[in-house]
Structure formats: C-alpha cells, structure tokens
Amino acid sequence: MKSTVLGSVVFAALCAAGVAAVHAQGNSMSFFITSVGKGDGANLGGLAGADAHCATLAKAAGSSKTNWHAYLSTTGAGAVDARDRIGRGPWVNAKGVTVARNVDDLHTTKLSKEMLVNEKGALVNGSGDTPNTHDILTGSDTSGRYLSIGNTDSTCKNWTSNGEGSAMLGHHDGKGPPNATARHFTSWNAAHLSKSCSQPDLVATGGAGLFYCFAAD
C-alpha cells in the first residue's frame, strides 16, 4: 500500500514538473503560427485586428509577452513590410526552440515544420496531413517585404477583404507541388497567391486563414 501511495505521489510530482516546464517555455515564447484564424477569410480587421488576435492567443497560452505583431505586409499609401513589424529577435517557439536570431537570420535560414509550431506547441498540418493547412497569410516576398505586382492584390485589400482580391501565402512546411524545387513554391513566407480572400477559397487550396505572430518586445 505504501509503495502504491508513494508511486502516486511521485507521478503527481512529475506531472506537476512537466506542466511547470511547459508554462516556463510558454512564458518565453516569442513566435507562433496562430492555431486558428479569425474565421472570416483574409479579413483580419487590418493589421490592428491581426495583432490583437496574436495577443489574445498568446495570452491564453500563458505568454508573458505583450507586444505581439502579425507577420503581414500592406500595400498602397503607407505600405508596410512584414519584416519591419516584428522587432529584432531572437524568437523562440512554444517548445523553447530558437526559430531565428534576428531579422536577417529569419529570412535566410531554412525553417522547418517542426520549428514553426502554434502557440500551444502543436504542429500545424502540412502537405500530406488532413486537412492540409500549410498556406499561411503573409502578403510578402521571400525577404519579408510587400509585393508590387501591377494591379494584382497581394494583401486582400490590406487584410480587410473576405471575398475579392488575393493574398501572398507562405508554406510553413516548405513543401510545394509534386517535384517542386523553386523557392517560390516552398518558401515559408512567399509560395503563391490565394485563389481569393474568402474562407472557403483559402481552405480549398490548403489553408485556414492562419498567420505568423512575433513578439516585438
């Protein structure tokens, strides 16, 4: 009986330690992919709405960081580059793994699906998973700057459209069409344009309206 009780106590202590370790990692988290989008296609309520969504998810996950910014570019008057919104780094995921040391490192280092987890530390579905949700909203080129493609919309009207327009998407798992080798098919932040800005179209081509969040503090 004593050994059974002692075993239960030890098990409980180990579980508590595990939970504490997860919370410690979560508190230092400064990067994640949103576990859910806003549910209205690429209408995120502009940059402010996207930033607020990042902050809400981070807080629920136990992060101590408060200055969260979505990795999104905008175009037109007052255009913004995603790379200029996210601080200087380094950035750590929910598992305590360093994703990148600084902005240049972020845009030159090969990132993996295993590194680019959500705020809960869970893997985000990629190519080959059901459903595939590897299309991540960015509106950016591979350097993290806004795109100028003639009259083509690349930011879903600066993240306010849930219908007309399109957005540049990245592939967080680094995978593109079969036998794809070109970086513009496999880049984490610039793989291809979306079919439209609606939730059904984002889902149909392998997405869910997810985006990257970085702590700029």
ZADO-1210 file (C-alpha; in nm, 4 decimals, padded with zeros to 6 digits):
<atoms>
<atom x="00.0000" y="00.0000" z="00.0000" code="MET" pos="1"/>
<atom x="00.2784" y="00.2393" z="00.0953" code="LYS" pos="2"/>
<atom x="00.4589" y="00.1754" z="-00.2327" code="SER" pos="3"/>
<atom x="00.1379" y="00.2444" z="-00.4257" code="THR" pos="4"/>
<atom x="00.0816" y="00.5734" z="-00.2440" code="VAL" pos="5"/>
<atom x="00.4455" y="00.6722" z="-00.2880" code="LEU" pos="6"/>
<atom x="00.4248" y="00.5914" z="-00.6579" code="GLY" pos="7"/>
<atom x="00.1154" y="00.8088" z="-00.6939" code="SER" pos="8"/>
<atom x="00.2876" y="01.0973" z="-00.5169" code="VAL" pos="9"/>
<atom x="00.5962" y="01.0674" z="-00.7381" code="VAL" pos="10"/>
<atom x="00.3796" y="01.0501" z="-01.0518" code="PHE" pos="11"/>
<atom x="00.1852" y="01.3592" z="-00.9457" code="ALA" pos="12"/>
<atom x="00.5088" y="01.5451" z="-00.8777" code="ALA" pos="13"/>
<atom x="00.6487" y="01.4535" z="-01.2187" code="LEU" pos="14"/>
<atom x="00.3260" y="01.5684" z="-01.3871" code="CYS" pos="15"/>
<atom x="00.3410" y="01.8990" z="-01.1985" code="ALA" pos="16"/>
<atom x="00.7030" y="01.9457" z="-01.3017" code="ALA" pos="17"/>
<atom x="00.6097" y="01.8751" z="-01.6619" code="GLY" pos="18"/>
<atom x="00.3291" y="02.1297" z="-01.6540" code="VAL" pos="19"/>
<atom x="00.5611" y="02.3847" z="-01.4932" code="ALA" pos="20"/>
<atom x="00.8195" y="02.3257" z="-01.7673" code="ALA" pos="21"/>
<atom x="00.5588" y="02.3762" z="-02.0397" code="VAL" pos="22"/>
<atom x="00.4416" y="02.7003" z="-01.8766" code="HIS" pos="23"/>
<atom x="00.8013" y="02.8203" z="-01.8436" code="ALA" pos="24"/>
<atom x="00.8564" y="02.7630" z="-02.2132" code="GLN" pos="25"/>
<atom x="00.5236" y="02.9242" z="-02.2972" code="GLY" pos="26"/>
<atom x="00.6148" y="03.2336" z="-02.0966" code="ASN" pos="27"/>
<atom x="00.9307" y="03.2820" z="-02.3036" code="SER" pos="28"/>
<atom x="00.7529" y="03.2143" z="-02.6343" code="MET" pos="29"/>
<atom x="00.8006" y="03.4948" z="-02.8846" code="SER" pos="30"/>
<atom x="00.6866" y="03.3278" z="-03.2074" code="PHE" pos="31"/>
<atom x="00.3998" y="03.1077" z="-03.3215" code="PHE" pos="32"/>
<atom x="00.1578" y="03.0267" z="-03.6003" code="ILE" pos="33"/>
<atom x="-00.1988" y="03.1009" z="-03.4972" code="THR" pos="34"/>
<atom x="-00.3799" y="02.7812" z="-03.4016" code="SER" pos="35"/>
<atom x="-00.6942" y="02.9292" z="-03.5545" code="VAL" pos="36"/>
<atom x="-00.7609" y="03.2116" z="-03.7961" code="GLY" pos="37"/>
<atom x="-01.0240" y="03.4778" z="-03.7410" code="LYS" pos="38"/>
<atom x="-01.2742" y="03.2739" z="-03.9398" code="GLY" pos="39"/>
<atom x="-01.3582" y="03.5448" z="-04.1911" code="ASP" pos="40"/>
<atom x="-01.1162" y="03.4578" z="-04.4666" code="GLY" pos="41"/>
<atom x="-00.8393" y="03.7153" z="-04.5031" code="ALA" pos="42"/>
<atom x="-01.0473" y="03.9861" z="-04.3389" code="ASN" pos="43"/>
<atom x="-00.8430" y="04.0164" z="-04.0209" code="LEU" pos="44"/>
<atom x="-00.9592" y="04.3640" z="-03.9304" code="GLY" pos="45"/>
<atom x="-00.6443" y="04.5102" z="-04.0832" code="GLY" pos="46"/>
<atom x="-00.3078" y="04.4947" z="-03.9112" code="LEU" pos="47"/>
<atom x="-00.4600" y="04.6063" z="-03.5803" code="ALA" pos="48"/>
<atom x="-00.7093" y="04.3203" z="-03.5843" code="GLY" pos="49"/>
<atom x="-00.4416" y="04.0675" z="-03.6711" code="ALA" pos="50"/>
<atom x="-00.2122" y="04.1959" z="-03.3949" code="ASP" pos="51"/>
<atom x="-00.4960" y="04.1717" z="-03.1433" code="ALA" pos="52"/>
<atom x="-00.5623" y="03.8119" z="-03.2471" code="HIS" pos="53"/>
<atom x="-00.1948" y="03.7284" z="-03.1889" code="CYS" pos="54"/>
<atom x="-00.2074" y="03.8885" z="-02.8436" code="ALA" pos="55"/>
<atom x="-00.5261" y="03.7045" z="-02.7463" code="THR" pos="56"/>
<atom x="-00.3896" y="03.3638" z="-02.8435" code="LEU" pos="57"/>
<atom x="-00.0545" y="03.4318" z="-02.6775" code="ALA" pos="58"/>
<atom x="-00.2176" y="03.5377" z="-02.3510" code="LYS" pos="59"/>
<atom x="-00.4390" y="03.2273" z="-02.3481" code="ALA" pos="60"/>
<atom x="-00.1249" y="03.0158" z="-02.3942" code="ALA" pos="61"/>
<atom x="00.0405" y="03.1776" z="-02.0917" code="GLY" pos="62"/>
<atom x="00.2899" y="03.4028" z="-02.2678" code="SER" pos="63"/>
<atom x="00.4353" y="03.6902" z="-02.0681" code="SER" pos="64"/>
<atom x="00.4980" y="03.8861" z="-02.3890" code="LYS" pos="65"/>
<atom x="00.2536" y="04.1649" z="-02.4710" code="THR" pos="66"/>
<atom x="00.3773" y="04.3454" z="-02.7830" code="ASN" pos="67"/>
<atom x="00.2611" y="04.0957" z="-03.0464" code="TRP" pos="68"/>
<atom x="00.2629" y="04.1744" z="-03.4182" code="HIS" pos="69"/>
<atom x="00.1359" y="03.9685" z="-03.7083" code="ALA" pos="70"/>
<atom x="00.3863" y="03.8966" z="-03.9844" code="TYR" pos="71"/>
<atom x="00.1894" y="04.0752" z="-04.2566" code="LEU" pos="72"/>
<atom x="00.2759" y="04.3357" z="-04.5167" code="SER" pos="73"/>
<atom x="00.0449" y="04.6023" z="-04.6567" code="THR" pos="74"/>
<atom x="00.0483" y="04.7941" z="-04.9848" code="THR" pos="75"/>
<atom x="-00.0581" y="05.1350" z="-05.1131" code="GLY" pos="76"/>
<atom x="-00.0210" y="05.4595" z="-04.9196" code="ALA" pos="77"/>
<atom x="00.1790" y="05.3943" z="-04.6058" code="GLY" pos="78"/>
<atom x="00.2828" y="05.0463" z="-04.7224" code="ALA" pos="79"/>
<atom x="00.4388" y="04.8306" z="-04.4508" code="VAL" pos="80"/>
<atom x="00.6922" y="04.5481" z="-04.4759" code="ASP" pos="81"/>
<atom x="00.6238" y="04.2495" z="-04.2511" code="ALA" pos="82"/>
<atom x="00.9926" y="04.2257" z="-04.1582" code="ARG" pos="83"/>
<atom x="00.9791" y="04.5758" z="-04.0076" code="ASP" pos="84"/>
<atom x="00.6924" y="04.4894" z="-03.7704" code="ARG" pos="85"/>
<atom x="00.8407" y="04.2060" z="-03.5692" code="ILE" pos="86"/>
<atom x="01.1252" y="04.3532" z="-03.3655" code="GLY" pos="87"/>
<atom x="01.4886" y="04.2447" z="-03.3677" code="ARG" pos="88"/>
<atom x="01.4707" y="03.8907" z="-03.2285" code="GLY" pos="89"/>
<atom x="01.5721" y="03.6371" z="-03.1254" code="PRO" pos="90"/>
<atom x="01.2413" y="03.4490" z="-03.1450" code="TRP" pos="91"/>
<atom x="01.1607" y="03.1311" z="-02.9568" code="VAL" pos="92"/>
<atom x="00.8700" y="02.8958" z="-03.0179" code="ASN" pos="93"/>
<atom x="00.6406" y="02.7395" z="-02.7552" code="ALA" pos="94"/>
<atom x="00.8801" y="02.4453" z="-02.7182" code="LYS" pos="95"/>
<atom x="01.1716" y="02.6709" z="-02.6298" code="GLY" pos="96"/>
<atom x="01.3406" y="02.6266" z="-02.9679" code="VAL" pos="97"/>
<atom x="01.5014" y="02.9333" z="-03.1260" code="THR" pos="98"/>
<atom x="01.3399" y="02.9941" z="-03.4648" code="VAL" pos="99"/>
<atom x="01.5730" y="03.2775" z="-03.5678" code="ALA" pos="100"/>
<atom x="01.8301" y="03.5009" z="-03.4022" code="ARG" pos="101"/>
<atom x="01.7463" y="03.8192" z="-03.5905" code="ASN" pos="102"/>
<atom x="01.5592" y="03.9503" z="-03.8953" code="VAL" pos="103"/>
<atom x="01.8309" y="03.8571" z="-04.1455" code="ASP" pos="104"/>
<atom x="01.8614" y="03.5092" z="-03.9967" code="ASP" pos="105"/>
<atom x="01.4843" y="03.4655" z="-04.0221" code="LEU" pos="106"/>
<atom x="01.4880" y="03.5365" z="-04.3948" code="HIS" pos="107"/>
<atom x="01.7936" y="03.3328" z="-04.4880" code="THR" pos="108"/>
<atom x="01.7805" y="03.0231" z="-04.2660" code="THR" pos="109"/>
<atom x="01.5889" y="02.7127" z="-04.3717" code="LYS" pos="110"/>
<atom x="01.2893" y="02.6860" z="-04.1383" code="LEU" pos="111"/>
<atom x="01.1074" y="02.3588" z="-04.0783" code="SER" pos="112"/>
<atom x="00.7543" y="02.2451" z="-03.9988" code="LYS" pos="113"/>
<atom x="00.8816" y="02.1164" z="-03.6637" code="GLU" pos="114"/>
<atom x="01.0058" y="02.4645" z="-03.5689" code="MET" pos="115"/>
<atom x="00.7034" y="02.6583" z="-03.6877" code="LEU" pos="116"/>
<atom x="00.4502" y="02.5374" z="-03.4303" code="VAL" pos="117"/>
<atom x="00.1398" y="02.7101" z="-03.2958" code="ASN" pos="118"/>
<atom x="00.1068" y="02.8904" z="-02.9615" code="GLU" pos="119"/>
<atom x="00.0232" y="02.5599" z="-02.7903" code="LYS" pos="120"/>
<atom x="00.3402" y="02.3967" z="-02.9159" code="GLY" pos="121"/>
<atom x="00.1474" y="02.1748" z="-03.1564" code="ALA" pos="122"/>
<atom x="00.2446" y="02.1027" z="-03.5140" code="LEU" pos="123"/>
<atom x="00.0391" y="02.2762" z="-03.7810" code="VAL" pos="124"/>
<atom x="-00.0908" y="02.0460" z="-04.0537" code="ASN" pos="125"/>
<atom x="00.1082" y="02.0482" z="-04.3734" code="GLY" pos="126"/>
<atom x="00.1127" y="01.8779" z="-04.7104" code="SER" pos="127"/>
<atom x="00.0098" y="01.5150" z="-04.6656" code="GLY" pos="128"/>
<atom x="-00.1914" y="01.5857" z="-04.3490" code="ASP" pos="129"/>
<atom x="-00.5707" y="01.6015" z="-04.3367" code="THR" pos="130"/>
<atom x="-00.6709" y="01.8732" z="-04.3669" code="PRO" pos="131"/>
<atom x="-00.3687" y="02.0460" z="-04.5174" code="ASN" pos="132"/>
<atom x="-00.3367" y="02.3960" z="-04.3693" code="THR" pos="133"/>
<atom x="00.0149" y="02.4915" z="-04.4803" code="HIS" pos="134"/>
<atom x="-00.0947" y="02.8118" z="-04.6595" code="ASP" pos="135"/>
<atom x="-00.0025" y="03.0963" z="-04.4220" code="ILE" pos="136"/>
<atom x="-00.1107" y="03.4557" z="-04.4909" code="LEU" pos="137"/>
<atom x="00.1840" y="03.6967" z="-04.5330" code="THR" pos="138"/>
<atom x="00.1348" y="03.9383" z="-04.8235" code="GLY" pos="139"/>
<atom x="00.5124" y="03.9372" z="-04.8523" code="SER" pos="140"/>
<atom x="00.8009" y="03.8321" z="-05.0735" code="ASP" pos="141"/>
<atom x="01.0753" y="03.5971" z="-04.9561" code="THR" pos="142"/>
<atom x="01.2599" y="03.8891" z="-04.7965" code="SER" pos="143"/>
<atom x="00.9578" y="03.9899" z="-04.5919" code="GLY" pos="144"/>
<atom x="00.8742" y="04.2984" z="-04.7959" code="ARG" pos="145"/>
<atom x="00.5428" y="04.3948" z="-04.9527" code="TYR" pos="146"/>
<atom x="00.4791" y="04.2895" z="-05.3104" code="LEU" pos="147"/>
<atom x="00.4111" y="04.5182" z="-05.6014" code="SER" pos="148"/>
<atom x="00.2596" y="04.3070" z="-05.8804" code="ILE" pos="149"/>
<atom x="00.0945" y="04.5613" z="-06.1068" code="GLY" pos="150"/>
<atom x="-00.2766" y="04.5716" z="-06.0307" code="ASN" pos="151"/>
<atom x="-00.2754" y="04.2337" z="-05.8557" code="THR" pos="152"/>
<atom x="-00.3834" y="04.2439" z="-05.4932" code="ASP" pos="153"/>
<atom x="-00.1389" y="04.0588" z="-05.2687" code="SER" pos="154"/>
<atom x="-00.2788" y="04.1547" z="-04.9263" code="THR" pos="155"/>
<atom x="-00.6565" y="04.1048" z="-04.9608" code="CYS" pos="156"/>
<atom x="-00.7120" y="04.4794" z="-04.9526" code="LYS" pos="157"/>
<atom x="-00.4697" y="04.5174" z="-04.6638" code="ASN" pos="158"/>
<atom x="-00.6371" y="04.2372" z="-04.4676" code="TRP" pos="159"/>
<atom x="-00.9912" y="04.3716" z="-04.4850" code="THR" pos="160"/>
<atom x="-01.1403" y="04.1544" z="-04.7614" code="SER" pos="161"/>
<atom x="-01.3206" y="03.8232" z="-04.7218" code="ASN" pos="162"/>
<atom x="-01.4096" y="03.7991" z="-05.0895" code="GLY" pos="163"/>
<atom x="-01.2458" y="03.9800" z="-05.3786" code="GLU" pos="164"/>
<atom x="-00.8703" y="04.0013" z="-05.4108" code="GLY" pos="165"/>
<atom x="-00.5860" y="03.7689" z="-05.3245" code="SER" pos="166"/>
<atom x="-00.3028" y="03.7333" z="-05.0772" code="ALA" pos="167"/>
<atom x="00.0502" y="03.6039" z="-05.0967" code="MET" pos="168"/>
<atom x="00.0785" y="03.2842" z="-04.8941" code="LEU" pos="169"/>
<atom x="00.3757" y="03.1021" z="-04.7484" code="GLY" pos="170"/>
<atom x="00.4156" y="02.7261" z="-04.6936" code="HIS" pos="171"/>
<atom x="00.5226" y="02.6706" z="-04.3328" code="HIS" pos="172"/>
<atom x="00.6196" y="02.3106" z="-04.4098" code="ASP" pos="173"/>
<atom x="00.8461" y="02.4088" z="-04.7004" code="GLY" pos="174"/>
<atom x="00.6531" y="02.1887" z="-04.9415" code="LYS" pos="175"/>
<atom x="00.5008" y="02.2804" z="-05.2739" code="GLY" pos="176"/>
<atom x="00.3506" y="02.0936" z="-05.5690" code="PRO" pos="177"/>
<atom x="00.4970" y="01.7485" z="-05.6512" code="PRO" pos="178"/>
<atom x="00.8613" y="01.7765" z="-05.7618" code="ASN" pos="179"/>
<atom x="00.8661" y="02.1497" z="-05.6852" code="ALA" pos="180"/>
<atom x="01.2172" y="02.2794" z="-05.6241" code="THR" pos="181"/>
<atom x="01.1853" y="02.6535" z="-05.6833" code="ALA" pos="182"/>
<atom x="01.1904" y="02.8558" z="-05.3614" code="ARG" pos="183"/>
<atom x="00.8760" y="03.0443" z="-05.4609" code="HIS" pos="184"/>
<atom x="00.6817" y="02.7166" z="-05.4305" code="PHE" pos="185"/>
<atom x="00.8275" y="02.6156" z="-05.0961" code="THR" pos="186"/>
<atom x="00.9158" y="02.9334" z="-04.9039" code="SER" pos="187"/>
<atom x="00.7677" y="02.9740" z="-04.5554" code="TRP" pos="188"/>
<atom x="00.6581" y="03.3283" z="-04.6392" code="ASN" pos="189"/>
<atom x="00.6061" y="03.3505" z="-05.0179" code="ALA" pos="190"/>
<atom x="00.4847" y="03.0427" z="-05.2065" code="ALA" pos="191"/>
<atom x="00.1849" y="03.1517" z="-05.4168" code="HIS" pos="192"/>
<atom x="-00.1178" y="03.3810" z="-05.4316" code="LEU" pos="193"/>
<atom x="-00.4512" y="03.2716" z="-05.2897" code="SER" pos="194"/>
<atom x="-00.7486" y="03.1974" z="-05.5149" code="LYS" pos="195"/>
<atom x="-00.9449" y="03.4740" z="-05.3412" code="SER" pos="196"/>
<atom x="-00.9823" y="03.6185" z="-04.9926" code="CYS" pos="197"/>
<atom x="-01.2826" y="03.4118" z="-04.8833" code="SER" pos="198"/>
<atom x="-01.2633" y="03.1474" z="-04.6126" code="GLN" pos="199"/>
<atom x="-01.3866" y="02.8687" z="-04.8447" code="PRO" pos="200"/>
<atom x="-01.1244" y="02.9526" z="-05.1084" code="ASP" pos="201"/>
<atom x="-00.8455" y="02.9714" z="-04.8504" code="LEU" pos="202"/>
<atom x="-00.9476" y="02.6283" z="-04.7233" code="VAL" pos="203"/>
<atom x="-00.9895" y="02.4793" z="-05.0720" code="ALA" pos="204"/>
<atom x="-00.6277" y="02.5475" z="-05.1686" code="THR" pos="205"/>
<atom x="-00.4679" y="02.4237" z="-04.8454" code="GLY" pos="206"/>
<atom x="-00.5154" y="02.6932" z="-04.5837" code="GLY" pos="207"/>
<atom x="-00.7283" y="02.8083" z="-04.2928" code="ALA" pos="208"/>
<atom x="-00.6558" y="03.1804" z="-04.2686" code="GLY" pos="209"/>
<atom x="-00.3621" y="03.1241" z="-04.0305" code="LEU" pos="210"/>
<atom x="-00.0714" y="03.3670" z="-03.9942" code="PHE" pos="211"/>
<atom x="00.2584" y="03.4104" z="-03.8130" code="TYR" pos="212"/>
<atom x="00.2883" y="03.6078" z="-03.4878" code="CYS" pos="213"/>
<atom x="00.6065" y="03.7577" z="-03.3406" code="PHE" pos="214"/>
<atom x="00.6709" y="03.9326" z="-03.0111" code="ALA" pos="215"/>
<atom x="00.8399" y="04.2625" z="-03.0882" code="ALA" pos="216"/>
<atom x="00.9382" y="04.3320" z="-02.7257" code="ASP" pos="217"/>
</atoms>
